[in-house]
């Protein structure tokens, strides 16, 4: 079964998407907008409550990779090329779960989403004033990746530290992060045609300014 994009766009008219690179402030901005404008909050990987149950290896093999892991050391020791392939394939597989979930919750209330749906799909199912791209320099997205104390990053760090050669494993994992935040990937976001905000300095608190900017773009303010 295929649902045409004009139908999806209609049913997603109450949904606002934020996407982009790591450490660009996406999670914080989504949370702030949800609180300020009484929107339904969909944080990073919100679809997992369903996809972890429904996904099957024959249809969604990359979503199922982590479901079937017996040793998380296999996750952090993959080659950067395999890690990059897995990241973006998982985003495509998860897009269908995201769209189904968003249609089900957005009928009567606006929704703000921290999403990994690829920008080419967002162009088909949403409008310019419903999507914002947030970017950070590659150096920031790699070097500051573990600065945040969220459970997922703390877990990944603990796995790396439990490996036989944690320094070399960390170096490999940072190469993975560098590849998924490469100039090629950055440029794809930057050249997407969507409204874009670039984080220039990780030390200055620009949360309110960025939130106001994106709220204006979305027509919320």
Secondary structure by P-SEA (a helix, b strand, c coil): ccccaaaaaaaaccbbbbbbbcccaaaaaaaaaaaacccccccccccccccccccccccccccccccccccccccccccaaaaaaaaaaaaaaaaaaaaaaaaaccccbbbbbbccccaaaaaaccccccbbbbbbccccccccccccccaaaaaaaaaaaacccaaaaaaaaaaaaaaaacaaaaaaaaaccccccccccccccaaaaaaaaaaaaaccc
